[in-house]
Amino acid sequence: MEYREIAPGELDRALFRHFERRQEVTKCRRRENGVWVVRDAPFIDDWSEDDYRFLLECLHNTLQTGGALFGVFDGGTLKGFASVESRPMGTRGQYRELSSLHVSAEC
């Protein structure tokens, strides 16, 4: 596995060609009457082409505004990524937002 920053020039739909963003959810945590409970709520979350377009728009914005994008590659194929925003957060500006954290389904 190779861990590295993803450059703006690499950021296009082809980068995600073999990335499988799919998850089968069976139970969800819900807040009911002030208490957290786990309920059956099955669904499949699978990104559409519109979702990928929006993701690319967001990640480009992250890089254009001084944030960072890191990827994990196996044999040159993207298997996971994380993005960190540049805008300081917290009472002293000591934090940055982790805006994306995704791993391809087969991993």
N, C-alpha and C positions, 0 to 999 in steps of 0.2 A: 504494500500500500504506500502511496505517496501522498503526503499532506502538504498543501501549498496554497498561496493566495491565487485567486482567479483574477486575471487582468481584464480590464474593460473590453479589450479586443476579442477575448474568448467568449464573452457573454452573449450567446445567441441560442436559438432553439436547438441547433445541432449539439450543443453541449449536453443537453438533456435527452438526446435520442434514445439512450439505453437506460435512463433513469426511470424506475417504476415507483411512482408515488401512489401507492394503493394501500389501504388498510381496511380490514374487516373489523368493525366494531360490534361487540355484542352487549356490553354493559356501559352505562354512562353514570357519572357522578352528578347528582342534582342537589340543589339546596331547596329543601321543602320545610316550611315553617321554622326557618332559622337553623335547621339541622342538615348536614350533608348525608345523603343516602345514595346507594347504588341501585340503579333500576335497569331492567332489560330494555334496551333501546337499539336493536340491531340495525346497522346500515353499512354500506360500503362507500368509503371515501376514495374517489379516484379522480385525479386531475384531468380536466378537459383541455383542449387546445386554447380555449379562452382563459383558463386558469394559468396555463404556461405563459401566455401573452402578458397577463397581468403580473405574474411573478417576474418576468424579464423586465418589465417596466419598473417595478419596485426595486429590483436589484441594481438596475442601471442608476436609479435615483440615489440609492445608497452609496454607490461608488462616486457619483458626481458631486455628492455633498460631503465627501471626505470620510465615508465609512469604509468598511473592509468586508471582503467576501473570501472565505476560505473553502477549499474543496478537498475531498478525499478521493483519490483515483486508484483504480486497480487495472493495471495494463492499459493505462490511458483513458479508461472509462470512468466517468463520474459516478461515485457510489454514495456520496454524502456531501452536504454543504451547510455552512453557517454564515450568516451575515450579522454584522455589528454596526449599529448606527454611530455617527460621530457626535451627535448632540449630547452634551453632558446632562445627566439626570442626578437626582438626589439633592439633599440640602446643601452639599458642598460641591456638587458637580462631580462626585467621585464614581459615578456609574455610567455605563453605556448600555443601550438597549440591544439585547440579542433578538433581532427581528425575524430571523429564520434559523431553523435547525431541522434538517430533514435527512433521512437515510433511505436509500432505495430498498424496496420491499424484500428483495432476495437476501439482503444483509441483515 
